[in-house]
Amino acid sequence: MSMKLTTMAGALALWAGAVCAQAAGQSGAEPALAPGQNTSAAAQRASQRTTIEQARRHNAEQRKQAEVKCYQLFAVEDCLRDARNQWREVESRLRAQEVQINDAERKEKAQERLRQIEEKQSSAAAVPAGSTAQPASAVVRNPQPGSKPTVRQTNPDAANARDREAAERASQQRERQSSQASEQAVREKETAERAAKARQRQADAQKASEARRARHDREKAEATASGRQPAAPLPVPSGVAPER
């Protein structure tokens, strides 16, 4: 039986390594990209997400297969607990890789937005003093006769500053969302670990109670056989259901 448990533990370790290696192979940190490389970066992220989804499905399938094998062992609960803990660990790693990809995408979009704002500012600064030409940001398409000039026409610098502030706020918001997602993944992992430890403590307490009852029954049988008065039953520990 111990040989079966050892084999099962080895299979679980190989499972975690194979699934995480499959997803990690394409989800490394992305370098800073030039404006013309955005399309290829988006395609690379899409490929990485596809790989992670495939790894997630493989992880779920491996869990099902492990649970089927667990039911063939004597220590079913211990085996199931190990298989589910292994599944949660792989899921946590896959989620962390997804967060990394999403964070890279948000940073790239923020950089692209800032680049566009800087180009507008450069175009406005390139207009010679006294020139009647308007910067690109101040051009109004098909203006209505008698309409009042907009704020962007009368004060393009202020409009560009507002655009820059809006981009910075959007970037900060995306960073907060990424941080919250990472913290949520950590909390979920800690919750799963605490639950696993609580189940282990409960199982240990149950085993200890069964061992005490067996010892008491054996002592009672020995006392009966020798003509002594049997000892009083042992108290049932708190948290353990009494045996009927």
PyMOL commands that set and color helices and strands:
alter all, ss='L'
color gray80, all
select helices_A, chain A and resi 2-24+35-70+76-125+136-138+151-154+156-226
alter helices_A, ss='H'
color red, helices_A
deselect
rebuild
show_as cartoon
